[in-house]
């Protein structure tokens, strides 16, 4: 099982690139910081489940990506 933590800067337009890197490095769980997306939500991105949380007016936001084997 592989874990990683990544300060992504912003996830806008980088989500596919991020997931491709996670697949290539065989990462099961990735914690990401500074995604800059508002509210709390979840979405599916190419086999990974992304759960994230951010607030209006805040620069930061956090998320966690979990592969489909561990969901």
N, C-alpha and C positions, 0 to 999 in steps of 0.2 A: 504494500500500500504506500502511495506517495502523496505527500502534502506539499503545498507551496504557499507562500505569501507574496503578494505583488502590489506595489504602488503603481497603479495604472495611469494616473493623471486624469483621464476621462475615458469612459467606456464607449462613448458615442463614436460610431463608425470603426471601432476596434474589436467588437465582440467576436466576430468570425475569426479574425487573426489570433486573438487570445485563445479561443477554443482549439484552433488548429495547432497552436504551440503546445497546449495541454495534451492533446492527442499524441503528438510527436514525442513528448517527454514522458508519456504514460502517467500523468498526474491524475489521481483520483479525487482529491479535494483541493480547491484553491481558494484562499481568502484574499479578497482584493479590496484596496483602499482608494479613496478619492475618485469614486466613479461618477460623481456629479449628476446622478439621476434623482429626481424628486419622488417623495412618498415611499411607501413600502409595497413591494410587489414581487412576483415571481414570473419567470418565463423560461421557455425551453430554447436552448441554443445548441444545435447539432449534437445531441446526445448528452448534454450536461443540463442540469437544472440550476438556474441562477435565482437566488433569493437575495434581494437587496433592500436597502433602506437609506433614505436621504431626506433632508428637510429643506423647505423653501428658505432661501436666504443664506443657507449654509454652503460653504465651499466643498465640504467633504461629503462622504457617503461611503457605505461599506457594502460588501456583498460576499456571498460564498457560492462557489460552483461545485456541484457534486455530480460525479459521473453516474450513468444509469445503473451500473452494478451495485452501487451503494445506496441508491435512493430507496 
